[in-house]
Amino acid sequence: MAAGVLIAACRCPRLAPSPPAQREWWHNGPPIPDNERKQHFLSCRFVAKKGFCLGGFLAYECRAFSSNGAAGFGAPPWEHMSHNTFGHLFRVTTWGESHGPALGCVVDGCPPGLSFKLEDLQVWLDKRKPGQSRFVTQRREDDLVKVLSGVMLDADGETMTTTGTPISMLIENTDQRSKDYGEIARQYRPGHADYTYDLKYGIRDYRGGGRSSARETAARVAAGGIARLVVPGVTVRGALVQIGKHKIDRRNWDWDQVGQNPFFSPDAAIVPVWEEYLDGIRKNGSSIGAVIEVIAEGVPAGLGAPIYAKLDQDIASLLMSINAVKGVEIGNGFAAAETSGEDNADEMRMGNDSTPIFLSNNAGGILGGISTGQPVVARFAVKPTSSILTERQSIDAEGKNVDIRTKGRHDPCVGIRAVPIGEAMVACAIADHYLRDRGQTGRLK
Ligand SMILES: Cc1cc2nc3c(=O)[nH]c(=O)nc-3n(C[C@H](O)[C@H](O)[C@H](O)COP(=O)(O)O)c2cc1C
């Protein structure tokens, strides 16, 4: 294993307590006795610390993955093994589950001296919170965010100024209804994370899906609120552009409309169509997918790096990390495959103020992984909600065939509330790259 490449993850499924059925899936060997488990655990830690090749541990089915990105340069190899952190300099760790008492995040690396009020964060959480129309889950949560650390409160009692220390934020869960999930405690909803969580961890918080629930995304939206403060002059806005087969008419795009309807649609004309369509979907106990577009304007030219830190790569990664996201496009995206070189090239001319002008933006504001100064345009597709009332075939934890109807309060189209989440992820990616660019080039953009 090359020097300087850190071992970032060490997976030892044999160490996890697991029901016999899963133990069988993971490996065919007998269970490891307790004293051996302890020894094995210590050995793994030793190996991770020393960065040795793990070949000798194959006997224990202990695998290591090298990574030059996830752990961050110089980070101890086990530091981010649990994968709840993203970002390099603007670093966000989220915590919490759907039916726990609270969830939240820690934003580390935020520069000092940025001032904001709680309402500047709450406005984004209010966009994402459930129960705001009949087209989203009826779970009632106020999603009031508290800032616990990393700021100094001004004399006005409202304005907070970042101190450069970790900003911890908390959002309480107040409307859990765990009994709704009793039936799926031992059954796997097809299309949800139930099966893979059990397979991997051998234990699953079935109440609301635990960590696989999009409740976790409230914390990301809070982090996105802080990210928006980092880069001067950047505006990140999102809109829903497609539900099922019904697309907006892009000629009607009006940002002012986005806040005027329950879908975050920029096209007023599509709203009644979507209303009728989604009412039908809901009444049939079904669900449907959607496409969201996020546009960041005012992004300085020069953010990003050519290969392993492309701005588009990191935006795609963060958007893909949102629950239910199955596709991401930057700029023209998949349509570029049908476009000729002449049409796709974003031609350039010199502007009057000696700065270049691009005659189009098929690249979505990013060339060679580096921002051009044009708007950064990203789209992502979410799949239809897997928890539906229509009966579907599946299996249970004992390996028996079952038929499942998922009750409880679910979003019939998760794309609606995904709009502010997508905005938050793009804002975090841009803030992180802004700080990284400043660190590398020393320039203030
Ligand atoms: C805003 C939002 C709300 C969601 N609400 C639900 C829901 O009510 N019911 C559900 O089954 N899945 C919901 N999901 C999707 C699941 O969290 C997701 O499908 C699950 O974690 C499995 O992950 P995957 O789809 O990324 O593979 C939601 C996703 C988002 C982004």
The ligand as a MOL file (V3000), in Angstrom:
LIG
                    3D

  0  0  0     0  0            999 V3000
M  V30 BEGIN CTAB
M  V30 COUNTS 31 33 0 0 0
M  V30 BEGIN ATOM
M  V30 1 C -37.3970 15.0000 1.5070 0
M  V30 2 C -37.4770 13.5100 1.4850 0
M  V30 3 C -38.5450 12.8880 2.1000 0
M  V30 4 C -38.6570 11.5050 2.1000 0
M  V30 5 N -39.7470 10.9420 2.6690 0
M  V30 6 C -39.9070 9.5960 2.6000 0
M  V30 7 C -41.0620 8.9790 3.1260 0
M  V30 8 O -41.9510 9.6450 3.6590 0
M  V30 9 N -41.1670 7.6440 3.0310 0
M  V30 10 C -40.2100 6.8720 2.4360 0
M  V30 11 O -40.3530 5.6750 2.3590 0
M  V30 12 N -39.1020 7.4320 1.9160 0
M  V30 13 C -38.9380 8.7630 1.9840 0
M  V30 14 N -37.8070 9.3280 1.4590 0
M  V30 15 C -36.8070 8.4750 0.7820 0
M  V30 16 C -36.0470 7.5550 1.7050 0
M  V30 17 O -35.4350 8.2650 2.7480 0
M  V30 18 C -35.0300 6.7690 0.8700 0
M  V30 19 O -35.6320 6.2000 -0.2430 0
M  V30 20 C -34.3980 5.6650 1.6920 0
M  V30 21 O -33.5350 6.2140 2.6570 0
M  V30 22 C -33.5620 4.6950 0.8500 0
M  V30 23 O -32.4750 5.3490 0.2820 0
M  V30 24 P -32.2670 5.4880 -1.2810 0
M  V30 25 O -33.6090 5.7370 -1.8750 0
M  V30 26 O -31.3600 6.6640 -1.4430 0
M  V30 27 O -31.6870 4.2110 -1.7700 0
M  V30 28 C -37.6530 10.7220 1.4610 0
M  V30 29 C -36.5690 11.3480 0.8680 0
M  V30 30 C -36.4750 12.7360 0.8480 0
M  V30 31 C -35.3330 13.4050 0.1800 0
M  V30 END ATOM
M  V30 BEGIN BOND
M  V30 1 1 1 2
M  V30 2 1 2 3
M  V30 3 2 2 30
M  V30 4 2 3 4
M  V30 5 1 4 5
M  V30 6 1 4 28
M  V30 7 2 5 6
M  V30 8 1 6 7
M  V30 9 1 6 13
M  V30 10 2 7 8
M  V30 11 1 7 9
M  V30 12 1 9 10
M  V30 13 2 10 11
M  V30 14 1 10 12
M  V30 15 2 12 13
M  V30 16 1 13 14
M  V30 17 1 14 15
M  V30 18 1 14 28
M  V30 19 1 15 16
M  V30 20 1 16 17
M  V30 21 1 16 18
M  V30 22 1 18 19
M  V30 23 1 18 20
M  V30 24 1 20 21
M  V30 25 1 20 22
M  V30 26 1 22 23
M  V30 27 1 23 24
M  V30 28 2 24 25
M  V30 29 1 24 26
M  V30 30 1 24 27
M  V30 31 2 28 29
M  V30 32 1 29 30
M  V30 33 1 30 31
M  V30 END BOND
M  V30 END CTAB
M  END
